[in-house]
Amino acid sequence: MKIEAKEIVKTYQDKSVLTLKGTHHHLVFEPGKIYGIIGPNGSGKTTLLKIMAGLIPMSSGNMLYNNQSLTHQTMTEMTYSSHSPTLFSRSIYENIAYPLRIRKVDKQMIDDTVNGLLAEFELNKIQTQNAKHLSGGESQKTALARALSFSPKVLFLDEPTANIDPKSIRIIESALKKRNHHDNLTVIIITHNLSQAFRLCSHLIFMDQGQCLFSGTPEEIMATSDPIINDFISYNRF
């Protein structure tokens, strides 16, 4: 699914928190690629991601999905997961199965899909555990497995590996690269981990104070002369 964000503006109580104007007023996310959104805290990254995911309204601008406005059908083909996922007070198995159950998927297919994800994310040994009592890494793996269970076309991720162990990070990144390569999944991820951004992403977007200052390849961002971007990279060097 191709996604376009054109001159998006978002204001809260008359205060602008996102303004896509100027050089990078029109952002295009091509299908089957992994995009990284980076920048300092409070720069508008999460606001932009939630607008694209259809979770919050924009104040002005235009969002297009395959050249069309957002529809219910489009919403069913996308999913969003944050760094503090909301999991149900049920077993890990039932959390992952939930998107399939509400889509009335056949019981055997649910079982096959969930069991495959439990094994892939190394959660099968604790699948009966209540998801409300998981560690950070276990919660993130459960949330991502749930997000991937129904094979979405677009996956929006807001810092999915923040403050979790290296092994869980490797499992999550492997799952993303696998779906991107084999299923043409489009991934748009916010990350403060520049090493991760360079490992995963073919395209990076840099946000600062509600504006997009850069949109290009990892190689291009390393070659930029923008002092704000260079300062951010120098203090987050991998």
N, C-alpha and C positions, 0 to 999 in steps of 0.2 A: 504494500500500500504506500503510495506516494503522499507525503504530508507537506503542506506549505503553510507557513506562518507569515502573513503580510501585514506590516505596520501595526503590530499588536500593541495595544496600550491597556494597562490595568492600573486603576486607581482605587485606593482605600481611603474613605473619608477625605476626599479631595487631595490626597497625597499620591503622587505617581510612584509606583513601585516597579513598573516595567514599561519601557518605551522603546519599541523597535523602530527606530528612525535612522535616517542618514544612510551610510554605506551599506550596513547590514540590516536593512528594513525588511528584507524578504529572505526568509530562511527556507531552504528546500531539503527535505529528508527523503532520499531515494529508497525504494524498497530493497530489502536484502542486505543492508549495510548496518554497521554498528557505529553510532554517533556518541561522542562524549561531550557533555556540557560541564565546563570547569569554570572556576572563578572564586573569589572570596565569599565568605558568608554574607548574606543579605544582598546579594547582587541580582536577584530575580530569577535564579535558576529553577527553584521549585515552583514558583508562580508560572513560569513559562511551561514547564513540564505538565502541570495540572491543567492549564488551559488547553494544551495539545491533547491531553487525555480526556478532555470533556468533563473534567471534575469541577471546574469553577468557570464562571463566565468571564469573558474579556470585556473591557469597557468600550473599546472600539478596535477596529481592524477586521481581518478576514482570515479564517482558518479553512483550508481545503483538504479533503481526503479523496485522492484520485479525482481531483478537479470538481468535487462536490462538497456541499456543506455537510456538517455532522448529522448523521442519521442514527436511528436506533440500531440498524443493521451494522453500521460502522462501529458503534460502541461495543457490540458483541464480538468484534474481531480484534479488540485491543484490551490490554489489561495494565494495571498500575500497581507497583509495590514500593513501599517506602522503607526507610532504615529502621522504622519502628512499626512493623506490620501488625495489623489487627487480626489475631487468630481467635477462632472460636474455642470455647471451653469444652472441647471434645478431643478425641484422640487425634494424633497426627494423621492417621489414615483417613479419618472422616474430614479433616480440614482439606486434605489434598483432593478428596473425592467430591467435595461440595460443588465446584463448577460443573462437573459432569452430571451430578444428580439433578441440578436445576435445569440442565439441558435435556433431561430425560434420556440419557445415554443408557444403552443396554447394560444390565448388571455385570455380565461377564466381561464386557469391554472396560467397565469401570474398574473391576478387580485387576485385570491385566495391566491397564494403564497405571493405576496407583502402585501396584507391586513393582512395576518397572521403575517408577520414579523413586520409590522408597529405597530400592537397591542402588540406583544411580547416585542418590544424595546421601547414601550410607545412613539411612534412618530406619531401615527395616527391623533392627533389633529393639527399637524403642517405639515402634509404630502405634502401640496401644497407650502410650503415655499421653496425659492431658497436655495439649499444646500451650496452655497458659503457664506451664511450669518448666519451660525449656530454657536452655542457655541462649546467649545471643546468636551464636553460630547455628544452633539447631533451629531457632526461630526463623532465621533468614533462609535457611535451606528449605524449611517447611513452606514458607511463604512463596519462594520461587518455584518449588515443585507444584504448589497449588496454581500459581500463575501460568505455568507451562502445561498443565494437565489437559486443557482443551485446545491446545495447539493454536494460540493466537497468531495473528499476522504481525502485530506490533506489540512490543513490550516496553513499557516505560518504567525505569528503575531510578529511585532516588536514594543514592548511597547504600546499595544493598550489601556492601561488605564493610561498612564502617564499624570499627571496634570489635571485629571478630577474628578468630584464630586463622593462621596461614593455611591450614589444611582445608578449612571450610571455604576460604577464598578460592583456593585452587579448584575445588569441586564446583563452586558456583560459576567461575570463569569458564571452566571446561564445558559445563552445560550450555552456557550462552554461545560459545563458539561452535559447539556441535549443532545447535538448532539453527544458528545463522548459516552454517555451511550446508547442512543437509536439507533444511526446511525453508530456507530463504527468509528466516525471521528477521524483521527489522527491530533493532534494539536501540533505544535512546536512553543513555545512562548518565546520571549526575554522579560525579566522583571527585573527591579531593585527593585521591591517590594518583599522582601523575604517572607513576610506573604502570599502574593498572590501565590508565587511559591509553598509554602507548602500546601496551600489550594487546588490548582489545579493539581499539577504535581505528577506523580508517579516516575519520573526519572529526575534528574538534571545533567546538564553539566556546568562545571565552566571553563571559558575562561580567560586567562591573557596574555597580550603581544603576541597575535596571536597564542597561544598554548592552548590546552585542558589539564588542570591539574587534572580534576576529571570527572568521569562519573559513576553515581550510584543513589541510592535512597536518598530521603531527610534525612532519618535516618542515612545513611552512611556518608553523607557530614557533619552532625553535630558531628559525631564521629571522623572525620579526624584530623590528627595531622599536616597537611600542614600549615605552618605559614601564607602563603599568603591568603589561603582560610579562615583561622581563623580570620585574621585581617579584611577581607572584611565582614565576618558575624558579627563580634563584632561591627562594625560601621554602620551596617544596620540591627541591631537586631529588631525583631518585638515583 
